[in-house]
């Protein structure tokens, strides 16, 4: 079963254009979107662990910064 994705593909086309690509295949955009969403989910989970460790329910920017290290 495929995982339901939340993010639209269009912003990733703009990211590719800003990175210098003239054109990007739809399948490549889907792969990029999926990878970014997987990364963001893993980062959010790690950030939530830091917030919980600090005794908070709310993820703060400092939690995200720590999770990025």
C-alpha positions as CSV (number, residue, x, y, z in Angstrom):
1,X,0.0,0.0,0.0
2,X,1.3,3.4,-1.0
3,X,1.7,6.1,1.7
4,X,-0.6,9.0,1.4
5,X,1.4,12.2,0.6
6,X,0.4,15.6,1.9
7,X,2.5,18.0,-0.2
8,X,1.7,19.0,-3.7
9,X,4.3,18.5,-6.5
10,X,4.3,22.0,-7.9
11,X,6.5,23.6,-5.3
12,X,9.2,21.0,-6.0
13,X,9.1,22.0,-9.7
14,X,9.9,25.6,-8.6
15,X,12.8,24.2,-6.4
16,X,14.2,22.4,-9.4
17,X,13.9,25.5,-11.6
18,X,15.7,27.6,-8.9
19,X,18.4,24.9,-8.8
20,X,19.0,25.4,-12.5
21,X,16.8,22.7,-14.2
22,X,15.0,23.9,-17.3
23,X,12.6,21.0,-17.1
24,X,11.9,18.2,-14.7
25,X,10.0,15.0,-15.4
26,X,6.8,14.5,-13.3
27,X,8.2,11.2,-12.0
28,X,11.3,13.0,-10.8
29,X,9.1,15.6,-9.0
30,X,7.1,12.9,-7.3
31,X,10.4,11.2,-6.1
32,X,11.7,14.5,-4.8
33,X,8.5,15.3,-3.1
34,X,8.4,11.8,-1.5
35,X,12.0,12.0,-0.3
36,X,11.4,15.5,1.2
37,X,8.3,14.4,3.0
38,X,10.1,11.3,4.4
39,X,12.9,13.5,5.6
40,X,10.6,16.1,7.1
41,X,8.6,13.4,8.9
42,X,11.8,11.8,10.4
43,X,13.0,15.3,11.4
44,X,9.7,16.1,13.1
45,X,9.8,12.8,15.0
46,X,13.3,13.5,16.3
47,X,12.2,17.1,17.2
48,X,9.2,15.7,19.1
49,X,11.6,13.4,21.1
50,X,13.7,16.5,22.1
51,X,10.6,18.4,23.1
52,X,9.3,15.5,25.1
53,X,12.7,15.1,26.8
54,X,12.5,18.8,27.8
55,X,9.1,18.1,29.3
56,X,7.1,19.9,26.6
57,X,4.4,18.9,24.2
58,X,5.2,21.7,21.8
59,X,8.1,21.4,19.3
60,X,10.2,24.6,19.3
61,X,12.8,25.8,16.8
62,X,15.5,24.7,19.2
63,X,14.3,21.1,19.0
64,X,14.4,21.2,15.2
65,X,17.9,22.7,15.3
66,X,19.0,19.9,17.7
67,X,17.4,17.3,15.5
68,X,19.3,18.6,12.5
69,X,22.7,17.9,14.1
